[in-house]
Amino acid sequence: QVHFVESGGGLVQPGGSLNLSCKTSGFPFSVSPMSWYRQVLGKERELVAAIAFEGYSTYEDSVKGRFEISRDNDQDTVHLQMNDLKLEDTAVYFCNAGLTTPRYLTWGQGTQVTVSA
């Protein structure tokens, strides 16, 4: 059974940093592309960053140069380093497999990121 467990969110001031983690299980992580999504209440979930199994990564325009996605194939974990956080980064962040669309219907509980002065 597929599981995603996100962690690392919190309250941070504008310009601050957070490092999110997503521990996965139930599918072949090392050969799976992985992605981070975020969702604001009342809006659709949006793709933020993705990483192929060989390490190639892509980013949504608003986070380019500020966020970095990485993966640890030994720990079946994907990370999202977020720097220079802005108010508009406030959202619940989720991970899933897939490069452009979520592969699995299952989602984790997400981790709340709040950027506030």
PEMOWO-V34249 format. One record per helix or strand of 2 or more residues. SS is the DSSP state (2 for helix, 1 for strand). FROM is the first residue (numbers start at 1). LEN is the number of residues. Records with the same first field share a line. If there is no record, write none. Layout:
# PEMOWO-V34249
SS=FROM-LEN + FROM-LEN
This chain:
# PEMOWO-V34249
1=3-5 + 10-3 + 18-8 + 34-6 + 46-6 + 57-3 + 67-6 + 77-6 + 91-7 + 111-5
2=29-3 + 61-3 + 87-3
